[in-house]
Amino acid sequence: MYMTDEEKRKLESNIQRTPTCWIWRGGTTKDGYGLVWIGSTTWLVHRLMYLLYKGILIPEFEIDHECTIRHCVNPDHLKQV
């Protein structure tokens, strides 16, 4: 996935890293999942972070937050199920 430097800065500027979770501080869905506009696509941030840090997303799978915090985008807390 290609992202411009400006898009990377936009993404990073909305993440607050804590000792455990990476909390998304940007826009969210009504259910509390992070949203970001990259290129011409609106992404759920946890799916984008999984793709950027772990690789391929399987479309039929969901991304589970092992920490149970919907606005956490720490790739170590995300698992495809």
HELIX and SHEET records of a PDB file:
HELIX    1   1 ASP A    5  SER A   13  1                                   9    
HELIX    2   2 VAL A   45  LYS A   54  1                                  10    
HELIX    3   3 PRO A   75  HIS A   77  5                                   3    
SHEET    1   A 2 ILE A  15  ARG A  17  0                                        
SHEET    2   A 2 TRP A  22  TRP A  24 -1                                        
SHEET    1   B 2 LEU A  35  ILE A  38  0                                        
SHEET    2   B 2 THR A  41  LEU A  44 -1                                        
SHEET    1   C 2 ILE A  63  HIS A  65  0                                        
SHEET    2   C 2 LEU A  78  GLN A  80 -1                                        
END                                                                             
